[in-house]
Amino acid sequence: MDLTPKQIVAELDRYIVGQDAAKKAVAVAIRNRWRRQQLPEDLRKAITPKNIIMIGPTGVGKTEIARQLAQLVGAPLVKVEATKYTEVGYVGRDVESMIRDLTEASIGLIKQQQRQAVEAKAKERVTERLLDLLVPTPKVSFEAEETEESEEKKDEVSRRQRTRDKMKAKLEAGDLEEKMVELNIEQRAVPVQIFSNMGMESMDVDLQNMFEKIMPKGNQSRQVPIREARKILTEMEIEGLIDRAVVTEKAIELAENQGIVFIDELDKVCGPSSGHGPDVSRQGVQRDLLPVVEGTTVNTKYGTVKTDHILFIAAGAFHTSKPSDLMPELQGRFPIRVELTDLTRADFLRILTEPKHALTKQYAQLLATEGVQVEFTQDGVETLADMAFDVNRSAQNIGARRLHTILERVVEDISFEGPDMVEKHVKIDGAYVRSKIGAILQKEDLSKFIL
């Protein structure tokens, strides 16, 4: 993906309001990956990605930027929380499991690409297999005398071919979708994953493959309509056409060169070390994280993955701590610091209307499935923005997520009564919004619990 930084920011602007500094930083990081691929091999190895720390309160767009970025550039992305990892020796997940998760995401992307490449060929094979089920091939008798029956055989083959051609035309026209056929479906017993989520993910790698080879393959005969048989056979043919070795090789290369690891809640594992309680593992998680970010080799069930050129984007609110509380070695591996700003009233207004999948559009489309036409007036949208901004100031600041809370209260009655409403057109203006949540806002103690 050779998008320029300006094009990347323009795409991100379609989904995320504001936060220009963060968008600019990630756009430059992605462009530098493309630049690195244009360099000679010896120089390419020496250039490492410049990892980023996003600093800002919850609900301002940190996670969404990483998610939309990965979808935009077609890169494997894994989002993890730093708080779920523990240092080696404690019960929990070790930090290397994030690279194993990234490899799985990369395998999924490559499989999807390979699937699209072989889908046309698979459909041709499926058509032939369906024709074989509809017009079975007669069993050949090897003892038959060819001299006497040669003409008769030719006629039989010709009749069978004409029948197949008629059936093929009916198949393509969709006339046989409900006709029942008998399928032999291979069913492989799926072994239970051993030691999963226990910090021992690497221990079940060889056991998993061993069990797959040992487990017997059972065939089950089922009577299914052709529309379902087509789906089942398509999946079987695609699996057969995809080369697993090629998928694994390409996936590891994609993960190593284009992979993005988003580490959320990094601020929860930094801070002054404590000699008691669970805080003793904070420094340990940082120590274990350091070699992964710095560049190491991680064993996965698909082979070894080098982390030297994986882009790490960390994020955290850093309310009670600051990036300088991280280990100095880890700080040096995140050279780019970006601060995301609190959302203003104008930002809330834009979030409700501007993005491609704005909240007001989502609610309107959801209720339209019931035949209810919901219209958000400009006055209503401004009132929603005002209330979200005021509640965030008076109670805990949860950013754009406050809009979900308030909008749910506003449309709650419409959602409940929607299927039975006689008047299918609802206008949500300022007066309507105030009538639904105005009383709650006046009682400050109550608003803290409800909004």
N, C-alpha and C positions, 0 to 999 in steps of 0.2 A: 504494500500500500504506500504509494508515493505522494500522499497528501502533504501540502505545505503547512507550516504552522498556522497561517491565517485561515486556511481551509478547515483545519481541525477545530480551531476555536469557533469558526462559523457553524460547524456541525454541532458542537457542544452547546452553543447558544440556543439551538432549537429545543433543547431539553432542560437546560439548567439556566437559572436566572442569576446574573451577576457573577461574582467571584472571578473577575478577569485575571488576577494575578495567578491563581491556581491553574486556570485553563491555559494560560501562556506557558507556565512551567512544564505542564505535562505535554503540551504540543511540541515544545522544543525537545523534550526527552524522546518523544516518538520519532521526530524528524532525525534526531541524531542516530537513531537505530538504522534508518534508511541510509544516512550518510556513511555509516560504518560499513554497510554491506557493499558500498561502491569502492572501498579501499582494497589495496593488495592484501593477500592472506596474512603475511607476516605482521603488517601494521594493524590489521583488524583484530588480532588476538590481544594486542596491547591496550586497546581502547575499551574501557569498562563503562557501563551506564552510570549516570549521575542520579543516585537515588534521592527520593523526595520525602520530606516530612510536611504534612499538612496540619496546621494548627488552627483550631477553631471550635466553637461550641457545637453541640449536637444539632442536627437538622438544618445545616446550612449548605449541604451538597457535597461533602467530602467523598462519601461512598458512591454517590451517583456519578460523579465525575469519572471515577475509575471504571465503573460498570459500563457507562456509555462509551468510554474510550476503547475498552476492549472489544465491544461490539463493532465499533467504527473501523478498527484496523484489523479485525479478524484474528486477534491474538488470544491465546489461552489465558484466562484470568482465574485466579482463585482468591477468594476473600476469606481471611481468617481473623480471629480475635486473639490478640496476644495473651489474654487472660486465661485461655483454655490450655496453655502449654505449661509444663513444669520442667524443672531441670532434671537431667538424667539421674536416676536413683529414686525418684518419687513416682507415685502412682499417677498416671495421666499420659498425655500425648507429648512426644518429643518434637522439637521444632522441625526436624527433618521431614516429618509427615506432611508439611505444607508443600514440599517439593513433590512428594508422591501424589498428593491431590492435584497439583499442577500438571503432572504427567498424565493423569487420568483425564483431565479436561482437554489436554492436547490430543490424546487418543480419540476422544469424542469428536473433536473438530476435524481431524484427518479422516475418520471413518465417514463423517458426513460428506466430505469432499469426494472420497472414493465411491461412496454410495451414488452420488449424482453422476459420476463418470460411468458407472456400470449399469445404471438403472434401465437405459434403453435396451441393452443387450439382455438384461434379466427379464424384461417384459416379453421379448421375443421368445425366450426359452419357456416362459410361463405359458404363453399361447400354445406352443407345441406340446407341453405336458398336459394342458387341459384337453387338447385334441386327442391325445393318446388315451385319456380317461373316457372321453365321449365315444371315440372310435377305436377300440382296442385293436392291437395288431394280432392277427390270428397266429396260433402256434404252428410253426413249420415242421412238417414231418420229413425227416431226413431219408426215410425209406421209400418215399414216393418216387415213382418213375417219372423223370423229367421229360422223356420223349413224348409220352402220350398226353401229359397234362400241361405241356408248356403253353399252348394257346389258351387253355382254360385259366391258367395262373395269370397270364397277362391280362385277361379280361377282368379277373378278380382284383388285381392290383389297380387297374384303371378305374373300376367301380369304387374301390376304397378311396382312391385319391379324389374322385369327384365328390364323394361323401364328405371327406375331410375339408375340401374347399367350401362346400355348402355350410358345414358347421363353423368353419373359420369366419365366413361372412356373417353368420348369425351371432357368433361371439363378439365380433367387432361392432355389430349393430346393437348389442346389448339385449338380444332377445332371449338369451339363455341364462340370465342372471340368477333366476330362482331354481333352476334345475339342480337336483341333488347329485353329487358325485362322492365316491369313496376315496379318502386320502389316507395314506400311511405317513404319519407324522413322527419324526424322530424326537424322542424326549430324553434329554440328558439330565440326570440327577445333579442338582446344584449343591455342592458341599457347603457346609456352614463355615463362614470365615472364622478363623481361630485368632484369638488375641486381639481382635479389632478394637480400636480406641483404647488400648491399654498400654500404649507406648512400645508395643512389640510388633508393629505392622510388618517389619522386614522378616519376622520369623515365619510368617505364613506364606511367603512368596513361593518357595519350592513345594511346600505341602499342598498348596492350592493346585498347582500344575500336576502334581503327582495324583491327587484325588480325581482330577478330571480325566486322567488316562485310565485309572483303575475302575472308576464307576462304569457300570454297563450301560450301553445305549439301548433304550427300549423303544420299540415302534408301537404306536397306538393307531388303530384304524378308526376313522371318524367319517360319518356322513354329514357333509356340509354343502350348502348352496355354492354355486360357482362364484358369486361375488365375494364370499369369504375365502373360498379356495384360492382365488386369485391373490388375495392379500397374503395368505400363509405361504403359498408357493413363491411369491415375489420376495418375501423375507428370506426364504431358504436359498433361493438362487443368488440373491445379493450377497448373503453370507459366504456362499461358495465361490463367488467371483472375486471377492475382496481378498487380496493377498495380505495376510496378517504380518508377515515379515516386513513388507513395504510400509504398512501402516505404522508399525512400531518404530522403524528407522526414521520415517518422516516426522512422527510425533515427537520423538526425542530431540530431533534437530529443531523443530518448531518451538518446543518448550525452552531449549537452551538459548535460542537466539531472539525469540519474540515473546517469551512468557512474562506475565506481570503478576506479582504477588502483592496483594493489598493487605497490609497488616493494620487492623483497626485496634483501637484502645491501647495504643502503645504507651500512653501516659500512665496506665494502670500498673505497669511493671517497672516504672522508674520512680525514683525518689530516694530519700536517705535510707540506708540499710538499717534494718531493725534486728535486734538479737532475739526476738521472741515472736511467736505466732506464725501465721502463714507467710509473712513478709520475707522470711529467710530465702524463699525461692525466687524473689524478684531479680536479684543480681545473677542468680543461676540461669534464669531464662535469657537474660541479656548475654551472658557468656556463651550459652548454646546458640543464640541467634547470630552472634558475631561471625563465626566461620561460614555459616550459610550465606549471609549477606556479602561477606568478603570474597567468597569463592571457594567451593569445595565440591567433592563428588559424593552424590547421594545414591545409594542402592535402591532401586525400585524393582517391581516384578517384571518390568519391561527392559531392564538393563540399567547401566549407570547414567546419571544425569549430572552434568557440570553446571554449577550455579553462577559461574563467573560473569555471564552476560544477561542474567535475568534481571529485570527491572523491579525494584522493590519500592512501593509507595506506602509509607506509614502515615497514620493519622491518629489524632488524639485531641481531646479538649484542653488538656494541660491546665486545669483549674487550680489544682493543689500542688502541681509540680511544673517543671519547665524542661525544655529539651536539654539544657545544660546539666540536668540531674542524671541523664543517661551516662553510661560508661564512656569515657573519652574515645576509646577505640570505636565504639558503635556510633558515636556522634560523627566521627570522621567518615563513616560509610554512608552518611546521609547528608551530603554537602549542601543540598538545596532545601531551604526552609521557606514555606509559603504560609502566610497568615490569612485565614478566611474571616471575613467580617460578619458581624451580626446582621440579621435581616432587618431592614427598615420597613416602614409602612408602604413605601413605594415598591419595595421588593415583593411584599405580600400581594400587592395589587397585580404585579406582573406575573407572579407565579400562578395566580388564579385564571389568567387569561392568555398569556403569551406562548408558553411551551406547546409543543406539538400534541402532547397528551395532558393538557391542563386539567386540573381537578374539576372545574365546572363542566368541561366537555365530557369527562368520565362519568360524572353523575347524570348528566343529561342523556348520554347514550345508554347507560344502564337502565334508566327508567323508561326510555323509549321502547325497550323490549316488551314492556307492559302496555304500550300504547299511550303512555303519559308523556305529554310534551312539557318539559320544564324549561322555563326561560329565566335566565339570570340577567336582571337589569344592571346598568352601570351603577346605580345607587345601591343596589343589593350587594354587588361585588365590593364596592368601597366600604360598606358597613362591615362585611366579613373581614376585610383587611384591617380595618380599624380595631375590631374586637380582638383579632388574633394578636395584633401588635400590643394592645393594652394588657391582655391576659399574660403574654410573655413577660411584660415588664413587671406586673404586680405579683405573678406567681413564678414558677420555675421556667426558665427560658429553654424551650425545646424546639425552637426554630420553626421550620415549615411544617413539622408534624402537628403543630397546633391547629393548622387549617383542617386536617383530617378530623380532629376532635370536634371542632366547631361545626363543620359541614355535616357531620353525621347527626348532630343534634338538630340542625336546621331541617334536613330532609327525612328525619326519622319517621314522622307521621305519613309523609308522602310514600315512603318505601313500604310502610306497613299497609296502608289503605290502597295503594296503587292498583292492584288487580280489580278492586271493587268500586273504584271511583267512577262517578257518573260524569263529572266535569274533568275531562282529560287534559286540560291546559292549566298549568300552574305558573304564576308569575312570582318569582322570588325577588322582592325589592327590599329596600331598607326597612320599611315598616314590618314586613314579614319576618325578616331576620331578628329584629328587636323583639317581636312578639314571642319568638321561640326561645331566645336565650337572654333577653334583657333582664328578666327577674333574677336569673342565676348570677349575672354579672354584678348586680347590686348587692348581693350577699357575698362578700369577699371570701369568707370561710367556706361557703358552699362551692364557690367557683373553683377553689383549689382542688376539691375532690372530683367535681364533675367535668370541668374543662381543663 
